[in-house]
Amino acid sequence: DRYAGDGVEVPHAKYAAAYRRLRTVAATLDELTTRARERAQEADLLRFGLNEVAAVEPLPGEDTELAAEAERLGHAEALASAASLAHTA
């Protein structure tokens, strides 16, 4: 500000620096708040999943058995498709 003279240069520079710092801190706060909200949503989803698993009351090793069965069923489905294709050919 040329009109105000040299007397406001230093206070204006300090104000401008403080304002830039405020904007930086506000942006950081917004980012942290968003991340905290996302983490809370993720925690809620994980708690829900744990409650769903607990409600089923799985037996030890049951997950491994189910994974093996799913793989066998996948192979059976592929074999059935191949047999059907061979039959129509």
N, C-alpha and C positions, 0 to 999 in steps of 0.2 A: 504494500500500500504506500504509494508515493505521497498521497494526500496526508496520511497520518504522520509521516516522517520516520526517521530512524528509531525513534523511541518505541515503536511497536514491532520492529523487526525481530528482536530477541523473543519477546513474549509470543509473537505469531509463530516463530519457528518451533518454540517449545510446545505450543498448542498443536501444531501440525504433527509433530512427532508423537505427542500423546494420543492424538486422534488415530494415527496410523497404528499405534500399539493397541488401542482399543479395538479397532477393526480386526486386527490379527487375533487378539484374545477372544473376541466374540465369535469369529469363524471357528477357532479351535473348540470353544465351548459347544457350538452347534454340532460340530463333528463328533465330539465325545458324547453328547446327549443322544445323538442318532445311534451311535454304536452301542450305548448302554441300552437303549430301547430294543435294538435288534438282538442283543444278548439276552435280554429278559424274555423276548418272544421265543428265542431258541430254547431257553431253559424251560419255559412252559411246555413247548412241544416235546422236549425230552422227558419231562415229568409225565406228560400224558402217555407217551410211549411206554415208559416204565410201568405205569399203572395198568396199561392194557396187557402187557406181558405178565405182570403179577396176577391179574385177574384170571388168566388162563391156567396158572399154576403149572408151568412146564416142569417136566421131570429132568434130572441131570442127564445130559447126553441126548436129549430129545431133539435138540436143534440139529445135531449132526445126522441123526437118523432121518429127520425131515428133509434135510438138504440132499442126502443120498437118494431118498425116495423121489424127490423132485427131479433129480438128474435121470433116474431110471425112467420116470414117466416121460421126460423129454425125449429120451432115446426111443421109447415105445411109440411116441407120436410120430417121430421121424420115420421109423420103420413102417408104420401104418400108412403114412403118406407115400413112401416109396413103393410099397406093395400095391396101393391103389393105382399109382401111376403106371406101374408095370402091368397091372391087370388090364388097364384101358389101352395099353399100347399094342 
